């Protein structure tokens, strides 16, 4: 089975085919996945941006104790350093993806990369907790617009098939590498000063910005019919809904969260979603074409992304607490322990394309979910004095699972989508990842707090929390298996 036939294996029904590559990116023969020199340069810039996002989040995670000590923050304020970023990212991601389609992907990418630079720098200069929280919200907002725009540049610049597959798998591997290496880099930079956790991304983002301006292909916003206006009602309702729902998810993990307020936020978010759907049905130029959401393969890809992200981030958070709080490891030791997960950066662009070509997208994704289920389950009996060799099988299998699932999920969620909706497809996918990450973190936190509050030991609390990622990724395997059953295309 050729790689080009692997993409339709997602089963996407009768959607507008993706546009051919831009004139600046002439396509080689269909059987070749080799990229031209300019395509490689463009891809490196976009990979640098997703690497920046991953390393930014990871470095901050290991710097939090130092930030709390220096700024005199209490635990509630410290949690908002993370929550503010998630709120900005998850709340505006869907709007960011569609805005890239309507106003131009290059334009949105460059503008919001500039905003990312400015507010990351502000975070490094912060002398008060509220300044840092504001900077993190603005940085998450910038990422919400920048990330789907960058992904849409890739999916519109590379023709659907082996060339796009190769580009997306390299992109996904770079994202995983950013997160893995960020844990180590965060430990090293925090040893100097936690402020360098913010200044280092400024330097990287500044270099990317200077390189991106001459390299990224120019695009134009789609022509509009006379009198056609931007869907302001749709933008307002979907953004309000996403902000309320993301904040609801964040509050689930807070032990002192008021149940009535949490339920009210959830109800408000769902009500705004219903209003948004009604607005879109009546809009002459909807922000989100609801017909796109009726694709079974696209929905399975996004649900799979949500469950995979929830399981991974929930597992990583629980293991980090186990190593640092229970075992007394330093942030640098913890980062080095998790570094093996970064094997994805090597395998995603090398091994995964061959597996996709041989077995098809859906089967490779299913293999990733199954490996992740085994990987997390191996850590369930974790003891108080486990040596690193006892942990290593989980770390390396998690990296392999990431290589098999993350990139192919990205391909499956954008395959067959019309060029003018690629930003929206990227926004949907990244929203699923963000919601999944927030749900996973909140769920493992809630289970851990409940288990330790019931008089059980800290180790029992970690073991109970680890059940959450196992259950989530196993459910993801079931969802993906439904796609295999519905797709009878031979491998």
C-alpha positions as semicolon CSV with decimal commas, in nm:
position;residue;x (nm);y (nm);z (nm)
1;X;0,000;0,000;0,000
2;X;0,144;0,337;-0,096
3;X;0,165;0,630;0,145
4;X;-0,069;0,829;-0,072
5;X;-0,337;0,567;-0,027
6;X;-0,283;0,569;0,346
7;X;-0,445;0,909;0,390
8;X;-0,784;0,820;0,240
9;X;-0,787;0,527;0,478
10;X;-0,927;0,767;0,737
11;X;-1,251;0,720;0,547
12;X;-1,325;1,090;0,504
13;X;-1,636;1,118;0,287
14;X;-1,665;1,342;-0,018
15;X;-1,497;1,656;0,101
16;X;-1,331;1,911;-0,120
17;X;-0,983;1,785;-0,202
18;X;-0,688;1,980;-0,072
19;X;-0,544;2,236;-0,309
20;X;-0,220;2,161;-0,491
21;X;0,105;2,296;-0,352
22;X;0,177;2,665;-0,383
23;X;0,386;2,781;-0,680
24;X;0,678;2,828;-0,445
25;X;0,664;2,458;-0,361
26;X;0,656;2,258;-0,685
27;X;0,560;1,898;-0,629
28;X;0,797;1,622;-0,727
29;X;0,675;1,293;-0,863
30;X;0,384;1,139;-0,666
31;X;0,592;0,849;-0,544
32;X;0,857;1,075;-0,393
33;X;0,831;1,223;-0,043
34;X;1,151;1,425;-0,080
35;X;1,115;1,795;0,001
36;X;1,273;2,080;-0,193
37;X;1,526;2,309;-0,027
38;X;1,276;2,593;0,019
39;X;1,011;2,356;0,153
40;X;1,262;2,223;0,404
41;X;1,347;2,577;0,518
42;X;0,978;2,667;0,561
43;X;0,915;2,344;0,750
44;X;1,209;2,410;0,983
45;X;1,065;2,752;1,073
46;X;0,724;2,604;1,151
47;X;0,880;2,315;1,343
48;X;1,077;2,573;1,539
49;X;0,751;2,742;1,639
50;X;0,589;2,422;1,768
51;X;0,918;2,333;1,940
52;X;0,904;2,676;2,105
53;X;0,555;2,611;2,236
54;X;0,650;2,271;2,378
55;X;0,972;2,384;2,542
56;X;0,801;2,693;2,688
57;X;0,540;2,486;2,872
58;X;0,783;2,219;2,987
59;X;1,044;2,461;3,123
60;X;0,782;2,647;3,324
61;X;0,663;2,325;3,488
62;X;1,001;2,260;3,652
63;X;1,052;2,628;3,744
64;X;0,733;2,670;3,947
65;X;0,884;2,605;4,294
66;X;1,155;2,868;4,233
67;X;0,895;3,117;4,105
68;X;0,682;3,064;4,415
69;X;0,977;3,123;4,647
70;X;1,100;3,436;4,466
71;X;0,763;3,610;4,419
72;X;0,611;3,494;4,748
73;X;0,315;3,328;4,579
74;X;0,070;3,099;4,757
75;X;-0,034;2,767;4,604
76;X;-0,357;2,909;4,458
77;X;-0,176;3,191;4,278
78;X;0,093;2,953;4,156
79;X;-0,163;2,722;4,000
80;X;-0,292;3,019;3,800
81;X;0,047;3,057;3,634
82;X;-0,038;2,730;3,457
83;X;-0,415;2,778;3,438
84;X;-0,392;3,124;3,277
85;X;-0,192;2,981;2,985
86;X;-0,436;2,693;2,939
87;X;-0,731;2,934;2,957
88;X;-0,588;3,159;2,686
89;X;-0,477;2,869;2,469
90;X;-0,784;2,649;2,492
91;X;-1,033;2,936;2,505
92;X;-0,926;3,100;2,180
93;X;-0,790;2,806;1,979
94;X;-1,101;2,748;1,768
95;X;-1,133;3,118;1,689
96;X;-0,761;3,129;1,613
97;X;-0,785;2,847;1,362
98;X;-1,073;3,001;1,168
99;X;-0,918;3,348;1,178
100;X;-0,611;3,208;1,004
101;X;-0,835;3,087;0,720
102;X;-1,016;3,419;0,689
103;X;-0,737;3,672;0,743
104;X;-0,433;3,486;0,612
105;X;-0,219;3,216;0,773
106;X;0,116;3,390;0,720
107;X;-0,015;3,717;0,857
108;X;-0,164;3,557;1,168
109;X;0,144;3,343;1,231
110;X;0,386;3,638;1,217
111;X;0,166;3,874;1,419
112;X;0,101;3,632;1,703
113;X;0,460;3,511;1,710
114;X;0,550;3,875;1,778
115;X;0,294;3,887;2,062
116;X;0,444;3,565;2,200
117;X;0,789;3,729;2,207
118;X;0,666;4,040;2,386
119;X;0,468;3,871;2,660
120;X;0,719;3,594;2,723
121;X;0,968;3,874;2,786
122;X;0,720;4,042;3,020
123;X;0,694;3,718;3,217
124;X;1,069;3,715;3,268
125;X;1,060;4,073;3,397
126;X;0,761;4,020;3,628
127;X;0,805;4,143;3,983
128;X;0,453;4,059;4,098
129;X;0,238;3,751;4,063
130;X;-0,044;3,930;3,876
131;X;0,200;4,048;3,608
132;X;0,325;3,694;3,556
133;X;-0,030;3,555;3,537
134;X;-0,129;3,822;3,285
135;X;0,179;3,745;3,076
136;X;0,100;3,373;3,076
137;X;-0,259;3,435;2,965
138;X;-0,140;3,656;2,678
139;X;0,124;3,399;2,582
140;X;-0,143;3,126;2,571
141;X;-0,364;3,354;2,363
142;X;-0,078;3,409;2,118
143;X;-0,018;3,034;2,093
144;X;-0,391;2,979;2,027
145;X;-0,368;3,188;1,709
146;X;-0,011;3,103;1,610
147;X;-0,026;2,722;1,633
148;X;-0,323;2,648;1,402
149;X;-0,194;2,909;1,157
150;X;0,144;2,733;1,141
151;X;-0,020;2,392;1,098
152;X;-0,241;2,530;0,820
153;X;0,065;2,666;0,637
154;X;0,201;2,310;0,626
155;X;-0,124;2,144;0,518
156;X;-0,180;2,396;0,238
157;X;0,182;2,416;0,118
158;X;0,227;2,037;0,086
159;X;0,005;1,823;-0,134
160;X;-0,195;1,558;0,047
161;X;-0,006;1,231;0,041
162;X;0,348;1,118;0,127
163;X;0,499;1,468;0,120
164;X;0,244;1,613;0,361
165;X;0,264;1,301;0,577
166;X;0,641;1,338;0,606
167;X;0,611;1,709;0,689
168;X;0,344;1,653;0,954
169;X;0,529;1,365;1,117
170;X;0,845;1,576;1,141
171;X;0,632;1,858;1,284
172;X;0,478;1,627;1,545
173;X;0,816;1,481;1,640
174;X;0,956;1,830;1,692
175;X;0,666;1,918;1,923
176;X;0,736;1,611;2,136
177;X;1,107;1,689;2,142
178;X;1,034;2,042;2,262
179;X;0,841;1,912;2,558
180;X;1,095;1,642;2,647
181;X;1,401;1,864;2,611
182;X;1,220;2,146;2,789
183;X;1,212;1,945;3,110
184;X;1,592;1,922;3,106
185;X;1,647;2,277;2,982
186;X;1,410;2,407;3,248
187;X;1,612;2,240;3,521
188;X;1,938;2,383;3,388
189;X;1,803;2,737;3,340
190;X;1,624;2,741;3,675
191;X;1,957;2,665;3,841
192;X;2,074;3,003;3,701
193;X;1,747;3,196;3,745
194;X;1,384;3,110;3,679
195;X;1,362;3,426;3,467
196;X;1,572;3,258;3,198
197;X;1,285;3,013;3,151
198;X;1,107;3,312;2,992
199;X;1,402;3,488;2,833
200;X;1,527;3,178;2,646
201;X;1,200;3,144;2,447
202;X;1,224;3,516;2,363
203;X;1,561;3,459;2,197
204;X;1,437;3,154;2,005
205;X;1,111;3,322;1,899
206;X;1,298;3,634;1,787
207;X;1,525;3,426;1,565
208;X;1,223;3,242;1,421
209;X;1,046;3,569;1,349
210;X;1,340;3,709;1,155
211;X;1,369;3,388;0,954
212;X;0,997;3,345;0,890
213;X;0,936;3,686;0,731
214;X;1,125;3,614;0,405
215;X;1,055;3,240;0,395
216;X;0,684;3,183;0,459
217;X;0,476;3,179;0,139
218;X;0,239;3,472;0,103
219;X;-0,131;3,403;0,103
220;X;-0,444;3,605;0,059
221;X;-0,762;3,612;0,259
222;X;-1,052;3,449;0,071
223;X;-1,260;3,687;-0,138
224;X;-1,594;3,773;0,023
225;X;-1,929;3,833;-0,136
226;X;-2,059;4,194;-0,134
227;X;-2,205;4,276;0,206
228;X;-2,060;3,963;0,369
229;X;-1,935;4,028;0,723
230;X;-1,718;3,852;0,972
231;X;-1,928;3,624;1,195
232;X;-1,896;3,832;1,514
233;X;-2,185;3,656;1,690
234;X;-2,030;3,316;1,623
235;X;-1,687;3,435;1,734
236;X;-1,822;3,580;2,060
237;X;-2,034;3,278;2,153
238;X;-1,778;3,009;2,072
239;X;-1,497;3,197;2,251
240;X;-1,716;3,253;2,557
241;X;-1,816;2,887;2,556
242;X;-1,457;2,768;2,526
243;X;-1,338;3,000;2,806
244;X;-1,609;2,877;3,043
245;X;-1,557;2,510;2,957
246;X;-1,177;2,528;2,987
247;X;-1,205;2,709;3,320
248;X;-1,454;2,446;3,439
249;X;-1,206;2,172;3,355
250;X;-0,925;2,359;3,531
251;X;-1,139;2,399;3,846
252;X;-1,214;2,027;3,865
253;X;-0,861;1,963;3,991
254;X;-0,875;2,233;4,260
255;X;-0,950;2,070;4,599
256;X;-1,127;2,384;4,730
257;X;-1,335;2,452;4,418
258;X;-1,699;2,539;4,487
259;X;-1,916;2,269;4,334
260;X;-2,211;2,502;4,266
261;X;-1,992;2,754;4,083
262;X;-1,822;2,481;3,881
263;X;-2,160;2,340;3,772
264;X;-2,282;2,690;3,686
265;X;-1,978;2,749;3,465
266;X;-2,031;2,413;3,295
267;X;-2,397;2,492;3,230
268;X;-2,305;2,837;3,097
269;X;-2,044;2,692;2,863
270;X;-2,283;2,431;2,726
271;X;-2,557;2,692;2,682
272;X;-2,322;2,918;2,485
273;X;-2,226;2,621;2,267
274;X;-2,594;2,565;2,190
275;X;-2,635;2,934;2,103
276;X;-2,324;2,913;1,885
277;X;-2,465;2,616;1,692
278;X;-2,790;2,804;1,635
279;X;-2,603;3,113;1,514
280;X;-2,390;2,909;1,272
281;X;-2,693;2,739;1,117
282;X;-2,842;3,078;1,030
283;X;-2,523;3,258;0,930
284;X;-2,459;3,332;0,562
285;X;-2,084;3,310;0,631
286;X;-2,044;3,090;0,942
287;X;-1,727;3,096;1,147
288;X;-1,744;2,714;1,163
289;X;-1,917;2,512;0,893
290;X;-2,108;2,260;1,104
291;X;-2,109;2,008;0,822
292;X;-1,736;1,956;0,882
293;X;-1,821;1,815;1,225
294;X;-2,037;1,541;1,076
295;X;-1,735;1,351;0,945
296;X;-1,690;1,032;1,146
297;X;-1,315;0,999;1,077
298;X;-1,252;1,362;1,176
299;X;-1,451;1,323;1,499
300;X;-1,268;1,001;1,586
301;X;-0,932;1,169;1,522
302;X;-1,018;1,462;1,749
303;X;-1,166;1,245;2,023
304;X;-0,858;1,024;2,001
305;X;-0,635;1,333;2,030
306;X;-0,828;1,446;2,340
307;X;-0,791;1,108;2,511
308;X;-0,427;1,064;2,412
309;X;-0,329;1,410;2,539
310;X;-0,526;1,357;2,860
311;X;-0,354;1,028;2,929
312;X;-0,005;1,156;2,848
313;X;-0,018;1,480;3,045
314;X;-0,192;1,313;3,336
315;X;0,076;1,045;3,344
316;X;0,364;1,293;3,312
317;X;0,225;1,512;3,591
318;X;0,175;1,217;3,827
319;X;0,523;1,076;3,761
320;X;0,680;1,420;3,812
321;X;0,512;1,452;4,153
322;X;0,615;1,097;4,245
323;X;0,979;1,159;4,159
324;X;1,008;1,504;4,321
325;X;0,766;1,492;4,616
326;X;0,797;1,129;4,720
327;X;1,146;1,041;4,600
328;X;1,309;1,383;4,647
329;X;1,459;1,403;4,298
330;X;1,567;1,743;4,168
331;X;1,395;1,903;3,867
332;X;1,701;1,825;3,654
333;X;1,702;1,459;3,760
334;X;1,330;1,439;3,684
335;X;1,380;1,593;3,341
336;X;1,659;1,350;3,260
337;X;1,441;1,058;3,372
338;X;1,167;1,166;3,130
339;X;1,409;1,240;2,847
340;X;1,368;0,890;2,701
341;X;1,014;0,988;2,602
342;X;1,177;1,222;2,350
343;X;1,274;0,925;2,132
344;X;0,960;1,027;1,943
345;X;1,159;1,311;1,786
346;X;1,375;1,052;1,610
347;X;1,113;0,788;1,533
348;X;0,829;1,013;1,411
349;X;1,002;1,129;1,088
350;X;1,186;0,800;1,024
351;X;0,994;0,492;1,141
352;X;0,635;0,622;1,144
353;X;0,611;0,713;0,771
354;X;0,713;0,359;0,676
355;X;0,456;0,210;0,912
356;X;0,183;0,439;0,776
357;X;0,275;0,338;0,422
358;X;0,264;-0,030;0,513
359;X;-0,038;-0,047;0,745
360;X;-0,235;0,277;0,701
361;X;-0,305;0,563;0,939
362;X;-0,578;0,408;1,151
363;X;-0,387;0,090;1,230
364;X;-0,071;0,282;1,322
365;X;-0,271;0,510;1,554
366;X;-0,430;0,206;1,714
367;X;-0,084;0,057;1,768
368;X;0,020;0,377;1,944
369;X;-0,279;0,365;2,177
370;X;-0,220;0,000;2,258
371;X;0,148;0,061;2,334
372;X;0,057;0,357;2,558
373;X;-0,193;0,141;2,748
374;X;0,077;-0,118;2,818
375;X;0,331;0,154;2,901
376;X;0,119;0,328;3,166
377;X;-0,006;-0,002;3,308
378;X;0,355;-0,110;3,368
379;X;0,392;0,186;3,607
380;X;0,082;0,104;3,816
381;X;0,267;-0,110;4,074
382;X;0,532;0,163;4,128
383;X;0,710;0,126;4,462
384;X;0,873;0,370;4,706
385;X;1,225;0,275;4,598
386;X;1,199;0,182;4,230
387;X;1,528;0,216;4,046
388;X;1,540;0,394;3,713
389;X;1,592;0,068;3,516
390;X;1,252;-0,039;3,652
391;X;1,096;0,282;3,515
392;X;1,278;0,283;3,182
393;X;1,047;0,041;2,993
394;X;0,756;0,276;3,058
395;X;0,955;0,580;2,945
396;X;1,075;0,428;2,618
397;X;0,738;0,268;2,534
398;X;0,567;0,601;2,599
399;X;0,800;0,768;2,349
400;X;0,732;0,497;2,092
401;X;0,357;0,527;2,148
402;X;0,380;0,903;2,098
403;X;0,565;0,849;1,769
404;X;0,292;0,615;1,644
405;X;-0,012;0,815;1,756
406;X;0,056;1,189;1,769
407;X;0,170;1,259;1,412
408;X;-0,079;1,023;1,244
409;X;-0,362;1,179;1,449
410;X;-0,256;1,517;1,307
411;X;-0,270;1,375;0,954
412;X;-0,608;1,208;1,014
413;X;-0,760;1,529;1,153
414;X;-0,662;1,736;0,847
415;X;-0,679;1,483;0,561
416;X;-0,932;1,564;0,290
417;X;-1,029;1,899;0,441
418;X;-1,063;2,182;0,189
419;X;-0,777;2,433;0,180
420;X;-0,999;2,717;0,300
421;X;-1,084;2,517;0,614
422;X;-0,738;2,386;0,706
423;X;-0,698;2,648;0,980
424;X;-1,030;2,543;1,129
425;X;-0,927;2,176;1,117
426;X;-0,601;2,263;1,293
427;X;-0,793;2,467;1,551
428;X;-1,025;2,175;1,622
429;X;-0,732;1,938;1,663
430;X;-0,536;2,166;1,894
431;X;-0,850;2,241;2,095
432;X;-0,892;1,867;2,144
433;X;-0,530;1,838;2,261
434;X;-0,569;2,131;2,502
435;X;-0,898;2,007;2,645
436;X;-0,748;1,662;2,681
437;X;-0,442;1,794;2,861
438;X;-0,655;2,003;3,098
439;X;-0,892;1,712;3,164
440;X;-0,606;1,472;3,227
441;X;-0,431;1,705;3,470
442;X;-0,753;1,785;3,656
443;X;-0,862;1,421;3,674
444;X;-0,534;1,286;3,812
445;X;-0,519;1,575;4,062
446;X;-0,873;1,511;4,183
447;X;-0,813;1,135;4,219
448;X;-0,481;1,190;4,399
449;X;-0,635;1,440;4,643
450;X;-0,933;1,211;4,709
451;X;-0,712;0,907;4,766
452;X;-0,471;1,079;5,006
453;X;-0,761;1,257;5,181
454;X;-0,914;0,918;5,258
455;X;-0,621;0,840;5,484
456;X;-0,418;0,647;5,232
457;X;-0,046;0,695;5,188
458;X;0,106;0,929;4,932
459;X;0,221;0,630;4,728
460;X;-0,133;0,490;4,723
461;X;-0,250;0,829;4,599
462;X;-0,004;0,817;4,309
463;X;-0,107;0,463;4,221
464;X;-0,475;0,563;4,222
465;X;-0,403;0,865;4,002
466;X;-0,216;0,648;3,752
467;X;-0,537;0,456;3,681
468;X;-0,672;0,767;3,505
469;X;-0,422;0,774;3,214
470;X;-0,452;0,396;3,172
471;X;-0,831;0,422;3,145
472;X;-0,819;0,723;2,912
473;X;-0,575;0,573;2,662
474;X;-0,757;0,237;2,669
475;X;-1,080;0,421;2,580
476;X;-0,888;0,594;2,299
477;X;-0,785;0,253;2,168
478;X;-1,152;0,148;2,157
479;X;-1,250;0,466;1,968
480;X;-0,969;0,411;1,718
481;X;-1,058;0,044;1,676
482;X;-1,406;0,151;1,563
483;X;-1,235;0,332;1,276
484;X;-1,050;0,013;1,179
485;X;-1,378;-0,182;1,180
486;X;-1,549;0,074;0,957
487;X;-1,258;0,098;0,715
488;X;-1,218;-0,211;0,500
489;X;-0,939;-0,072;0,286
490;X;-0,668;-0,340;0,268
491;X;-0,343;-0,249;0,433
